[in-house]
Amino acid sequence: HSTKYINISIPEAIHLIRIQNIFVTMLWKYLTYQYGYMGAVKRFDYLIKNYLDTLNRINANVSAQHWEMVDIIVEKTTHSLAIDR
């Protein structure tokens, strides 16, 4: 598994943030129309919590993969040093 970083310019990032803001505004208006203010708050809260939980799981998975790779490197280095003696 390799992590790829996407380089975007400042204007592109600002454009993405504007699109995100439009999407969130539309979502909020839909939720308040469909469920009322309190229902919208509950559903929006659930969506945000679910998203943050997903990010947390992804980060934990990447961290676990990192430490697995570190362990493999340590084992191979130790084995290589033992052979060289």
C-alpha positions as CSV (number, residue, x, y, z in Angstrom):
1,H,0.0,0.0,0.0
2,S,1.5,3.3,-1.0
3,T,0.2,6.7,0.1
4,K,0.2,9.3,-2.7
5,Y,0.2,13.0,-2.0
6,I,-1.6,15.3,-4.3
7,N,0.0,18.7,-4.8
8,I,-2.5,21.4,-5.5
9,S,-2.0,25.1,-5.8
10,I,-3.5,27.6,-3.4
11,P,-6.1,28.8,-5.9
12,E,-7.2,25.2,-6.5
13,A,-7.4,24.6,-2.7
14,I,-9.5,27.7,-2.3
15,H,-11.8,26.6,-5.1
16,L,-12.2,23.2,-3.5
17,I,-13.1,24.9,-0.2
18,R,-15.7,27.0,-1.9
19,I,-17.2,23.9,-3.5
20,Q,-17.2,22.2,-0.1
21,N,-19.0,25.2,1.5
22,I,-21.6,25.2,-1.2
23,F,-22.2,21.4,-0.7
24,V,-22.4,21.7,3.1
25,T,-24.9,24.7,2.8
26,M,-27.1,22.7,0.4
27,L,-27.0,19.7,2.6
28,W,-27.9,21.8,5.7
29,K,-30.8,23.4,3.9
30,Y,-32.1,20.0,2.7
31,L,-31.8,18.5,6.2
32,T,-33.6,21.5,7.9
33,Y,-36.3,21.3,5.2
34,Q,-36.7,17.6,5.5
35,Y,-36.3,17.1,9.3
36,G,-36.6,20.5,11.0
37,Y,-33.8,22.2,12.9
38,M,-33.3,19.6,15.7
39,G,-33.6,16.7,13.3
40,A,-31.0,18.4,11.0
41,V,-28.7,18.9,13.9
42,K,-28.9,15.2,14.9
43,R,-28.4,14.0,11.3
44,F,-25.6,16.4,10.6
45,D,-23.9,15.5,13.8
46,Y,-24.1,11.8,12.9
47,L,-22.6,12.5,9.5
48,I,-19.7,14.4,10.9
49,K,-19.1,11.8,13.6
50,N,-19.2,9.0,11.0
51,Y,-16.7,10.9,8.8
52,L,-14.3,11.6,11.7
53,D,-14.5,8.0,12.9
54,T,-13.7,6.8,9.3
55,L,-10.7,9.1,9.2
56,N,-9.5,7.8,12.6
57,R,-9.8,4.2,11.4
58,I,-7.8,5.0,8.2
59,N,-5.1,6.7,10.3
60,A,-4.9,3.8,12.6
61,N,-4.6,1.4,9.7
62,V,-1.8,3.5,8.1
63,S,0.0,3.6,11.5
64,A,-0.3,-0.1,11.9
65,Q,1.1,-0.7,8.4
66,H,4.0,1.7,9.2
67,W,4.9,-0.2,12.4
68,E,4.7,-3.6,10.5
69,M,7.1,-2.2,7.9
70,V,9.4,-1.0,10.7
71,D,9.4,-4.4,12.3
72,I,10.2,-6.1,9.1
73,I,13.1,-3.7,8.4
74,V,14.5,-4.3,11.9
75,E,14.2,-8.1,11.5
76,K,15.9,-8.0,8.1
77,T,18.7,-5.7,9.4
78,T,19.2,-7.8,12.5
79,H,19.4,-11.0,10.3
80,S,21.8,-9.3,7.9
81,L,24.1,-8.2,10.7
82,A,24.0,-11.7,12.1
83,I,25.1,-13.1,8.8
84,D,27.9,-10.6,8.3
85,R,29.5,-11.7,11.6
